[in-house]
Amino acid sequence: MIDKVLLRPIEILENGANRWGPALEIILLQLWLKGLAGNRKAQKVLQKYEELAKQDVARKVEIVFVDHNSATDLETERSSEDPSDERR
């Protein structure tokens, strides 16, 4: 749900012209401009975002293709690997 909100297009006035951009881009642009103007709070928020973004890049996506008959076996195998798996 957060992704949906942050990727929602927002209209802004930039250099005298209206333009649309994702909410996240607009937020980061405002923080960047305020940081350049010396706003320490904006600089700290940008720094925290950068740290978070670096962590997120380190995540790996796993894509598994299975046929219909193997799906049950895969689900059983994954459940036994992670006891906190809620898909059981």
Backbone hydrogen bonds, N-H to C=O, Kabsch-Sander energy under -0.5 kcal/mol:
donor,donor_aa,acceptor,acceptor_aa,energy
5,V,1,M,-1.8
6,L,2,I,-2.9
7,L,3,D,-1.9
8,R,4,K,-0.5
8,R,5,V,-0.8
10,I,21,G,-2.9
12,I,19,R,-3.1
14,E,12,I,-0.6
14,E,17,A,-3.3
17,A,14,E,-1.7
19,R,12,I,-2.5
21,G,10,I,-2.0
23,A,8,R,-1.8
24,L,6,L,-2.8
26,I,22,P,-2.0
27,I,23,A,-2.7
28,L,24,L,-2.6
29,L,25,E,-2.4
30,Q,26,I,-2.3
31,L,27,I,-2.4
32,W,28,L,-2.6
33,L,29,L,-2.6
34,K,30,Q,-2.5
35,G,31,L,-2.6
36,L,32,W,-2.4
37,A,33,L,-1.4
38,G,35,G,-1.5
39,N,34,K,-2.5
40,R,38,G,-0.9
43,Q,39,N,-1.9
44,K,40,R,-2.4
45,V,41,K,-2.3
46,L,42,A,-2.4
47,Q,43,Q,-2.1
48,K,44,K,-2.5
49,Y,45,V,-2.5
50,E,46,L,-2.5
51,E,47,Q,-2.1
52,L,48,K,-2.4
53,A,49,Y,-3.0
54,K,50,E,-2.1
55,Q,51,E,-1.7
56,D,52,L,-2.3
57,V,53,A,-1.8
58,A,54,K,-1.0
58,A,55,Q,-0.5
59,R,56,D,-1.1
63,I,61,V,-0.6
64,V,62,E,-0.5
66,V,64,V,-0.5
70,S,67,D,-0.7
71,A,67,D,-1.0
71,A,68,H,-0.5
74,L,70,S,-2.6
75,E,71,A,-2.4
76,T,72,T,-2.2
77,E,73,D,-2.4
78,R,74,L,-2.8
79,S,75,E,-2.2
80,S,76,T,-1.8
81,E,77,E,-1.3
82,D,78,R,-1.7
85,D,82,D,-2.1
88,R,85,D,-0.6
